Amino acid sequence: MEPSTMLKAPLHSIRSMPRTVFNHLFAGVYTIALLFLLYHHAFKLFSSTTFPSFFISISMFISDLLLAFFWFTAQGFRIRPVTREVFPENLEEMIDKKDFPDIDIFICTSDPYKEPPIDIVNTALSVMAYDYPAEKLSIYVSDDGGSELTLFAIMEAAKFGAHWLAFCRENKVLDRSPAEFFRLQETEISKTEKIKIMYEDMKRRIENVIENEKVAQYITSQQEHEAFSPWTKTFTRRDHPTVIQVLLESGKDVDVSGHSMPNLVYVSREKSSSSPHHFKAGALNALLRVSALMTNAPIILTLDCDMFSNNPRTPYNVLCYFFDNSIRPKLAYIQFPQCFHGLNKNDIYSSEMQRWFQINPKGMDGLTGPHCMGTGSFFMRRALFGGPSAMLQPEMPQLSPDHVVSNPIRSQHILELANTVAGCNYEFQTNWGEQIGFRYGSLVEDLYTGYRLHCQGWKSIFCQPQRAAFLGNIPISLLDALNQLKRWTVGFLEFSFSKYSPLTFGIQAMGGPLMSLDYIQYGFLPLWSVSITIYTFLPQLTLLNGIYIFPKVTSPWFFLYAFLFLGAYAQDCLEFLFSQATLRRWWSEQRIWLIRGLTCYLFGTLEYLMQILGIATHGFNVTSKAVDDEQSKRYHQGLFEFGVPSPIFLPLATAAIINFAAFLYGTMLVLKGGNTEDVFVQLFIAGFGVLNCLPIYEAMIIRTDKGKMPTKTTITSIIIACGLYLAAFLMLQI
């Protein structure tokens, strides 16, 4: 146990997880087994005498070499996994609230149709109502779509907030998101009913505006008319001027009980189709500069627009590390896990990503610290301006983290400067995005920024309190879930093959391979698709052609394969169960892992290759968080959603057909008295594929609802499967 120092009572503690020793022992044994397997493949490869045998041997060698590579890099997460605990109850006994640091909160959105503004409202209100001195809070909403619909929603949030903040304070409300509070509230209390009616009225107005795409009917004052004046006929989401609206100013705007409200600022940076905008990283850097001029808080919280606060005292957990002088000098950010509400019982799409958001970060926390997840991240502003020992000064002194703000945020001078630094050409020939701020060069700007900060010598901390700090929405459509990961896939490969690759730059910058192994695992993750594609098709197609490519059951090599398969799955399962996941959710994770390999990882890798070849692609797409009632019903019934025809489903449906055919053919061979020893491994792999494809068969054959596999996709997949079989047959005759 390593308690915090420099304080009378501990504010936090850290301890190694009990399974660490087992991980090290198992890693040693498993490594030896992998070396034997690769030797076996190399021997078969050099013994090949025909083209088919060479092709099969080289394919299996590449596949297993990649699997060994990913297993090896995953050991970085298992070297020293740790758990932490914070003691915020000790904080207020030692530190006066007047000494608490200011906090700037960044909320990002970009499309009011895919990211419903009512979600943004609930997220903003939940953090505005933090159990923290209101005068020390500032909320900045970045609208990268430049939509007047979003501005209207934030204006409504400011008005309702005057009632909501007072209600939360007076009634000691724990769930500070109005939507979540009213969803959980069961008793009928007059005060609750009154505030609920106000919320429903606000929600109705926002939804009417979204449906009609007009805000004029609800604009009642000259000030509001002026706020919407930038939206002229020439205003588009890709070409528009900077729009900054200060909706609430702390110290001047108060709630209905007379208490000060936090600052609330709407920011839509300037956009031009002729200037790069760097997606979310660019939006965050614009907020970083605007907030520096207005409030310049030493702590910055970044949030997705649908990730509402689930604990009003979350900032106190952060301060337990902020006030530890042994940690603070090198602390870049404190990361809370991404948690979600609305998951169905078995989390069929593995949306909670237990390994990415909870298991792996604990392993990284024992080294330099968890990767940045882009939401629920409390950054130290200073960390975004150079390394711990050498701060890089920005081009404007007022943007420095050391700058002391002295002007009100509504002052004309500050607003003029804010409009300037939010301009689309402001960053030209500056260090923004390269050495200062959130880093450019990857669609996964969160992971990439955290990686670059770690390379500079900064550290991070994983904070996982018993009550989740934030809860977010999840996509309920399989296509939306896969498209989100396809975008991440492109981002992973962008930073893996950049000049800052973790394979080269990372190992040197981090002073060794341990931490870089974790980023190598993430960065090259899309290459899983190579191994998964080979194992999904090659053993099955060779089985259908009567060729056996694995050792017999009686061979010692068979036991090697069995150990590698069962050992990896058993360790993975135990890690999930130790992290409080259920066995069914673990199985959902295994199934979706195979699905992702044949869909988003595969298509994302192809999209990245097209980009580097200069071939145009669709580019960045926002994941839809809008909820369709029928889709929602099917999702909570545990049914996969295939209703929208998409090329991304073709490899998946084709794999389902080929695995079923191979399993049926292999079973018939065994029943007819065939040599089970020869066919067993390929039959097992095909059966494993069939088991994982059960939701796909259901969607192709049984279901009649709108979420079933489109007939066109099924027919096309059958044609592709027949073509693959014919191609394999002809090749194997050579």
N, C-alpha and C positions, 0 to 999 in steps of 0.2 A: 504494500500500500504506500502510495506516494502522495501525501496530502499537500495542499497548496501552502506556499510559504509567504513570509512577510506579513502575515495577518494573524490575529490572536486566535481565531477559530478557523477550521478548514472550510473552504468554499467549494472544494471539489476533491475527488480522489480518482485514482486509476489503478486497475489491476489486470494482470495477464489472465487470459481465459484458460481453464483447466485442460482443454484438449490440445494445447500447444505441443506438449511432449509427444503425444500420439501422432500429431501431424508430422513431426520431424522423423519419427521412426518409420511411419508408413511411406513418407516421401522417399526415404532411402531404399526400401524394398521395391517400391513401384518403379523407381528409376532404373534399378537393375533389370527388372522385368521388361521395361521399355527397350533397353539396350539389346536384350536378347531378341525381342520382336523385330527390331530394325536389322539386326544381323540376319535373322531368318529371311526377311524381305530382300536384303541385299544378295544373299546366297541364291534365292530363287531368280532374282533379276539377272544375275550373271550366268545362270544356268539355262536361261531361255534360249530356245533354238528356233522358234517360229515367231512371226510377227504377232499373232494373237496372244501367245504366251508372254511375249515381251510387253505388249500393251497392257495386259491384265496385271502383270507384275509391277510395272512402273506406276500404274494407276493406284494400286493398293499401297505401294511404297510411299508415294506422294501423300496419299490420304492419311496413312498412319503417322507419317513424319509430321504433318501439320497437327494432327491430334496430340502427338507427343509434345510438340512445340507449345500448344495451348495449355496442356497439362503442366508443363514446366513453368511457364510464365504465371500460371495461377497460383504457384507456390508462394509468390510474393505476398499474397493475401493471407497465407497460413503460417508465415514465419513467426509473427508475434501479434496475434489478435488480442485486443484489449477491450475492456468495458470501462465506462466512466460513470461517475455519479456526482451530482451537484447538490449543494446545500444552500439554496437561496434564502432559507429561513435565517441563516447567520448573517446575510448581507446587510439587512436593514439595521441590525444591532451594531454594526461597526461603521457604516457609511451613511451619511446624511443624504437625503434625496436631492438636496440642492447641489450636491457634488456629482450626481448622476450625469453621464454624458448625453448629449443630444443624439437622436437617431433619425436619419433620413431613410424613408422607405420608398423603394422604387417598385411600381406595379406596371407590368408591360402587357399591352394588348395590340392587336393589329387588324382585326377583322370583326366587326360587330355582328356579322351573320354566322360566323363559325365559332366565335367566342361571345356568347350572349352578354350584353352589357349588364344585365341584372346580376351576373356572376361577378363582374368587376365591382359593382356596387357593394355586394356582400363582402368581397375581399377587402375593399377600402374601409368599409364601416367596421369590420372586425379588428383591423389594426388601429384605426382612429380611436377605438374604444379600449385600447390596451390599458391595463392597470399600471400606468406610468405617467409621470408629470406631463400633462398635455402640452405645456409650453416647450417641452423638449422633443416633441414629435413633429415630423413634417412628412406628409405623404405626397409623392410625385407620381402622377399617372401618365405613362407614356402611351400615346395613341399613335402607333406607327402607320395606321391606315388613314389618319387624318379625317376622321368621320365626325360630323356634327352630331350624329346619333350618340356617339360615345360621350362627347362633351355634355350633351343634354342629360345623359344618365348620371354623370359625375355631379352635375349641378343639382340634380334631384337628391343624390346621396348627401350633399352638403346640407340641404334643407332638412332632410329627414334625420341627419346626424345630430342636429340640435336637440331632438327629442330622444333619439336612441342612446346617445352617450349618457344623458342624464338618467334614463331608465336603467341602463346597465349599472351605473354607479349606485343608485338608490336601492336596487334590488339584488345587488351582488350577483349579477348574471355571469355564469361561467362560459356559456356558448355565445360569443360576441358577434357571430354572423347571424343577422336576423333570420335568414332562411333556415339555418340549422336550428336556431332557438325555437322557432315556431313549429318546425317539424318534430322536435322532441317534446315540446310543451304539451301536456295532457290536461292539466287543470284549467278551469275557466275562472280566471281572476279578472276583475274589472279593468285594472291597470293594463294587464296583458292584452285583453281584448281591444282596448283603445289603441295601443301602440301597434297591434297587429292590423287593425283597420287602416291605420296610416301607412303601414308598410305595403299592404295590398293595393291601396290607392296609388302609391308611388310605382309599384310594379306594373300596374295596369297602364299607367301613363307611358312608362318606358316601352312596354310591349306594343302599345298603340303606335308610338313614334317609329319603332322598328318596322312594324307591319306597313304603315303608310309612307315611311321614309320622309316624313315632314315633321319639323319641330315647331313651326310657326304658331300652331293652334295653342301651344302651351307657353309661349313667350309673352310675359305680361309687363315687363319693365323696360325702360330705355337701356339700362345697363346690360340686360340680357340680350337685347337686339344688337348692341355693339359687340358683344362677345361672339356672336355668330356672323358678324359682318365679313370676315375673311372668306366665307364660303360663297364665292361668286361663280359664274358660269365657267370660268377657266380653272376652277379649283378641282383637281383630281387627286386620287390617292398616290399617284406617282409624280405629280407636279403640283406643288403648292408651297406657299410661304410658311414660315414658322408661326405657330399659334401657341401663345402662352397665356393662360388665364389663372389668376390667383383667386380661387373660389372661397378660401377661408384664410384669415390671417390671425395667428395666435396672438392673444393680448387685446385684439379688437373685436373678434367674433366670439360670442359666448353661446352656450347652450341654454335651454329654457330654465335651468336652475342657476344660471349666472356664472358657471364655471367656464374658464377659457377652453376653446376648442383648438385642436392641432392645426397646423398649416395644411392646406390642401391645394395642390397646384396641378393644373392640366397642362401637358406639354405635347405638342405635335411638332416635331422638328421639320425643318424645311426639306422638301424632297424635289429632286430633279431627275428626269430620266437620263440625263447626260452625266450625272455624277454617281459614283458608287455610294451605296448606303450601308453595306455590311450587316444587313438584317438586324437581329436582336442586339448584337454587340455594339453596333452603331447607335442604336436607340439608347442603350445603357450609358454609353459614353456621352451622349448629348445630355442625359439626365445628370450624369456625374458633373458636368460643367455647369449646367443651370443651377443645380443644388449647391455647388460650391459658391456661387455668387449670392445665393439667397440665404442659405443656412449653414452650409459647410460643416455638417455634423461629422464627428470622428468615426461614427459607426454607420454603415449602410446595410439595410436589409433589402435583398432582391426577391421579388415574388412574381410568380405567374398570376395572370388575372383571375384564375379559377382556384387559387390556393389560399383559402381563407384561414385566419388564425383560429386555432382550436383551444388555445390556452392564453388567457389575458396576461399571464405573468411570465411569458416566454423571455422577455428582455432581461429578467432577473437571472435566468440561467446563463445568459450571455455575459452578464456583469460578473458572474462568479469567476470567469476567466479573464475578463477585461481588467479587473482590479488585482490580478496576480502579477506582480512585477517580475517574477521569474519566467513567465510565459509571454507577456504582452510584447516585449521588444521584437520578437520574431513571429508573432501571430498575424497571419494574413486573413483568415476567416474561420468562423465557426459554422459547421454544416449540420443542419437538422435533417433527419431522413424524410424522404418523400413518402407520405402516407395518403391513402385514398379512402373516400367513402363511396357507398353505392356499389361496391364489388358484389358480384353474385357469390353464392355459397362456396363454389370451388374455384373461383377466379379463373374462368376458362381461358382467358387470353394472357394469364399471368401478368396482369397490369400492375400489380404491386411490385413486381421485379424485386423480389426478396433478396436475391443475391446482389444485384447492383446497388440497391438503396439501403440495405441493412447489414448483410453478411460481409461483403467485400470492404465497405468503409471501416468496419471494426478492425479488419486486418491491416488496412492502410494506416489507421490511427495509431497502431503500435510502431510505425516507422516515422514518416514525415507528416502524415495526416491524410484524411479522406479527400477524394476528388470533389470538385465543385459540381453541384447538381443543378445550378441555375435558378433554383427557387429554394426558399428556406435557408438562404446563405447570408450570414451576418459578416460583412467585410469590414476590416479596418481600412478607412479611406487612405491612410498613409501607405498601405501595402500596394496600392495601385499606382504608386509613383516611384518606381525603382526598387532596388534591393534593400534589405534591412540596414545595411551600413552606409548606403549612398543614395540619397533621395535625388530624383530627377526633377528639376524645376520646370513647370509648364511654361509655355510662351507668354502667359498672362499672369502676373503675380496674384491676382484675385482668385485664381484657380488652384493655388497651392493648398495642400491640406493644413498648412500652418496659418493660413490667412484667417484673420478675425473679422467676421461680418459685423458691420456697424450700421448699415442702412436697412430700413424696413423693406420687406420683400415686395411691397407694392410701389416703392419709389420709382420714379420715372427713369432715373439713371440705371438702376438695377435691371429693370425690364428691358431697357435698350440693349444693355450688355448681354442679357440672357438671350434675346433674339439673335444677337450676333453669334454667340458661341453655339447656338443650335442650328446655324446655317449649314447647308449641305457642302459648301466649299471651305468651311472653317478649318478642317483638319489637314488641308493640303500642305505638304512639306512640314509636317509636325511629327512628333513622336506618338501621337494618339493611335492606339490600336497595335502599335509595334512594341514600344517600351513603356507606355503610359496607358492606364485605363484597362478596359476589357479588350482582349486581344483578338485581332482579325486573322483570317486565314483558314477558318474552319466553321462549318455550320453548327458544330457542337461547341459554341463559344464558351460555355460553362466549363466543360471538361478541359478545353484547351487553355483557358485563362488560369484555372487552378494548377494545371501542369506547368505553365510558364512561371507562375509564382513559386512553385516548389523548386523549379530549376534555379530561381534567383536566390534561394536560401530561406524562403519563408516557410512557415509551418501552418498546419490547420488542425482543427479539433472536431471530432464527431460527437455531437451531443444528442442523446436519445433518452429523453425523460419518459417516465411511465405513461403520462398522458401526451399523445402526439401534439407537437407544437402547431402543425399545420395539416389540413386535410384538403385534398384536391379532387377534381373530377377525373374520370377515366373515359376513354372512347369505348362505346358499347358496340361499335361496328368493327368486325375483323379487318376490313379494308382500311379504316382510319387508324387502327392500332398498327397495322403493317406499314402504312405509309409514313407514320411517325418514325418508325424504326428505320425505314428506308432512307429518310432524310438524315438520321443519325449516322447511318452507315457511310454515306457520302462524307459527312463531317469527320468520322473516325479516320477514313483513308486520306482525307486532305491533310490532317496533321501528322499522320504516320509517315507519309512520303514527302513531307516538307523538310526544309533545312533544319527544323527543330525536332526531327524524328526522335522518339524515345529510344530507338535502337542505337542511335549514334550520339546526338547532342544530349539526350536525357541522361544516359549513363555517365557521361563526363560531367555534366552540370550538377547532378545529384550526388556526385562523389562515390558512385558505386552502383551495382546492378539491382539491389534489392527493391528500392522504390520504383526504379524504372521498369522492372518486370510488370508491375501493376498497370502502368500506362501502356506498355507493349501489349498486354493482354487486351485492354480496351481498344487500342488503336488498330490492331490487326484482327479484331474480332470478326469482321465480315468474311474473312477467309475461311471461317468455319464452313461456309457454303460449299467450298470445294470438297471437303471431306464428306459432308452430309450428302451432297449430290452423288458422289461416287458410291457411297454405301447404300444409297437409296435405289440405284439403278444397276450397277455392275454385277453384284452377286445374284440379283434376281434374273437379269437377262442371260447370264451364263448358265444359271440353273435351268431356265426354259430351253436352253440349247444343249442340255445334258453334259455340261462341263463343270467340274467341281474344283474350286479354287482355294479351299481351306483345308487344314489338316483333318485327318480322320479322328473320330472320338477316342480311339485307342492310342493316338499319337501323343507324346509329351507336349508337343506344340499346342495341342488343343487346350490343355490345362493352362497354358500361358495365356491364351486368348480369354479363357473363362475367368482367370484371376484379374486380368486387366479390365474386363467389362464389369464384373461384379464388384471389384474393389472400388472403381471410380464411382459407380452408382451408389454403393453403400455409403461411402464417405460423403457424397453430395447429399444424400437423403438425411444422414445424421446431422449435418450442418443446418439443414432446413428445420428439422425437428427441434434442434437446440435453440433456434431463433424464434420459437413459438409458432412456427407454421404447421399446418396440418398435412397429413400424408396425401390427401386428395389434392391439395394445392401444390404439393411437391410434384405430383404426377402431372398436373396441368403445366407446370414449368418445364418438365421433360418433354412433354408433347409439343408445346409451343416452341421449344428450342429447335426441334426438327422442322417444324413448320416455317420458322423464321429463316432457317438455312436454305430452304427451297423457294422462298419468296423475297422478303425484304432484304436479306443479306445478299442474295444472288442478284436481284434487280438493282440494289444500291451499288454493288460493285460494278455492274455493267454501266450504270449511269456515271460513275466516277471515271471509268475508262473512256466513255464517250466525251466527257468534259476535257480530259487531258488530250484527246485527239481533236478537240475543237468542234465536236458535233453538238449542236444545240440540244438541250434537254429542258424539261419542264421547270427545273429550278426549285426554289423554296416553296413549300406548300404548308399552310397552317393546318394543324390537326383540328378537325371539327369537334367542338364540345357541346354542340346543340343536341338536344335529346328528342328523338322521335319516339312517340308513345308505343308504336307497334314493335320497333326495334328493342326498346327498353323491356317490354314484356317478354320477348323471346330471349333476351340476354339473361334476365333473371330466372328464366326456365332452364338455363344452361345450354341454349341452342346457339351454334355458331351462325354468324351472319355472312352469307355469300350472295345476297340478293342483287348486288350491283356487278354486272359483267366487268371483268378486269383481267388483263394479261397476267397479272401477278398470281392469279389462281391456277393458271394452266400447268406449271410444273408440279404443283401440289396434287391436282386432280389426276395428272398423268402418273405420278408416283403411286397414288392410291390404286389405280388400275393395274399397273405392272406388279406391284407387291401382292395384290390379291391373286393375280394370275399365277405368279411364281409359287405362292403358298399353296394354292389349289393343286398345281402340277406336282409340287414336291410331296404333298400329302398323298396324292394318288400313287406316286412311285413307291412310297413306303407301304401303302396298303396292298400294293401288288407284289410285295416281297422284294422290293429294291434294297440296295445296300444303304441302310440307315447311317452307317458310319461315314459314308462319303457325303451324303446330302444334308446331314444334321445342321451344320453351322449355317449354310445358306437358307435352309428351311426356317431356322430360328430367326435369322435376320428378316426374312420376308414376313414371318408371323409377327415379329416385333413391329414391322412397318404397318401391317394390317391393324394391329391393336391401336397404334397411334392414329390411324386414319379412320377410326370408327365414326367420328362426327362428320367426316367427309362422305363416307358411304351413305350415312343417314341423309345428308343434304342432297346427294345425287339421286337416291332411289326412293326413300320413304317419304320425306317431307313434301308437303303441298303448300306451305305458307310462303310469303314473299321473301323469306330469308334463305330459301333453298338454293342449291347450286343452279345457276341458269342453264337451261337446256343446251344453249349454244356452247357454253364452256365445257359441258360434259361430252358433247359430240366431238368437239375439237380435240379434247384430251384423248378420246378413244382413237382418233385418227393418228395423233402424235405417238401414242403408245404402240400402235401397230407399226408405224414407221420406224420406231426405235428397235422393235423386235426384228423387223426385216433387216435393218442396218446391221444389228448384232449378228444375225444369222449369216449374212453375206461376209462380214468381216472374219467370222470364226471359220469360214470355209477356205480362207486364204492359206 
